[in-house]
């Protein structure tokens, strides 16, 4: 499970993270939080896409379903850690409302984590109808947070 998650982050998010580090993302600010946060969020998309493919029966092995769902469950927990204070601003879609309305943001994260737990349970059941319903719930949790706390894409340089 960790291998799947880390592979997705390295393969699909590594270039952006390396580019951000090359721009001087180190120093006292620590790692380039927006680039890492983007990699974590892209992990959601990749694992959801894999689950949809498996459930549709078009590719992947049904035995992988639980691994992808567990990876998403882990990502929902990580999501709470990728928005530290001061990590907004240029180059990120995270809006200041995340920190100014932290109680609402925390509630959205709790809903996301609950949806991740539900998806993991549905995948373990092996019932594709339950998995599809859990994916809908996860998607709704993602959209609710994005609508309230995600801004437009940063301008290209």
N, C-alpha and C positions, 0 to 999 in steps of 0.2 A: 504494500500500500504506500509506504513512504517512498519507495522507488518510483512508483507511478507519479506521485505528486512532485517529487523533486525533478524527475525527468521532464515533466511538463514545464516546470518553472525554468529549468536550465535551457532546454531546447527552445521553448517558445518565448521566454522572457529574458534569456541571458544576453542577447544582443542589445536590447534596450537598456538593461542594467549596466552592461559594460560601457555603452555609449555615455550613459549618465555619469558613471564613475570617471570616464575620460574627460568630462567637462568640469571635474573638480568637485565631485559630490562627497568627498571625504571631510576631513577636518573635524571640528568640534560638533558639527551637525550629524556626524555618524554616517551611515550608508544613505544613499540617495532614496529616501523614503518614497517619493512619488513613483519612481521607476519600479521599486519593489512592490508597492501597492498595486500597480498596474499588472505586474506579473501574477500576483495572487488572484486578482479579479479575472485575468485571462484564463487562469486555471479552472475557474468555475465554468467558463464557456467551453473549454476543451472537454472536460469531464461530462458535462451535460450533453454535448454533441455525441460523445462516445456512447453514453447511455441510450440516447434516442436511436442510434444506429443499431445497437444490440437489441433493444426492445422491438424495433421494426423488423429484425431478422435479416437485415441487409449486409451486415458485417459484424466482426467481433465474435467472441465466444460468450455464451450466456454465463459461463463461470467468471467472467470479468466484471459482470454487473455489480456485484457486491464491492469489489475493489474500487471501482469508479465512484460508487455512492459513498463509500467510507472516505475516499479522498475529498469529496465535496463536504462531508460532515466535518472533516478536519479543517478545511478551508473556512468554514463558517466560524470556527473557533478562532482561527488566525485573523479573520477580518476585524476582530475587536482590537487587535494589536497594531494594525497598519495605518492608524489614523492618530498618531501622537500629536499633541499640541505643537503648533508651529509648522506643521507639514503641509499647509495649504499654500496658496499663492500661485505664482507663475509656473506653468508646466504641469499643472494638475487639474483634474476636473472636480476635485473635492472642494465644496463651497464652505465658506466660513460658518454657515449654519450648523455644520457638524459640531463645532466647538461652542458656538453661542447658544445652541439648543441641544445641549448634550443629553438631556433626559429623553427627548424624542429620538435622538440618534441611537441611544442605548436600547430603547424599546424596539426600534427597527432591527437592530442587531440581534436582539433576543428572538424576534420573529424569524429572522434568517436562520439562527441556530436551531430553533424548533423545527423549521422546515428541513434543515439538513438531517436532523435526527429522524424525522418522518421518512425521508428518502432512504436513509440507511435501513430502517426497519422494513420498508416496502421492498427494497432490493433483496433483503434476506428472506422475505416471504416467497420470492420467485414468481409472484403474481404480477404480470405486466400491466394489468389494469390499475393495480395499486401503485405501481411505479409511475405510470403516466399521471395519476392523480397527484402523487407526491411531487412530481416535476412541475405540475401546474402551481401547486402551493409554493414551491421554491421560486418559480418565476415571478409569482405575485409578490413575494417578499423582496426579491431583487428589485423589481420595478418600483415598489413603494419607496424603497430607500433611494433609488436613483432619481425619482421624481422630486423628492424633498431635498436631497443633498448632493446631487451631481450636476455640475455645470456643463457648459458647452466644451467641446474639445479645445485645447489650447491652440493658439494661432501657430501656424507653421513658420519656421524661421527662414 
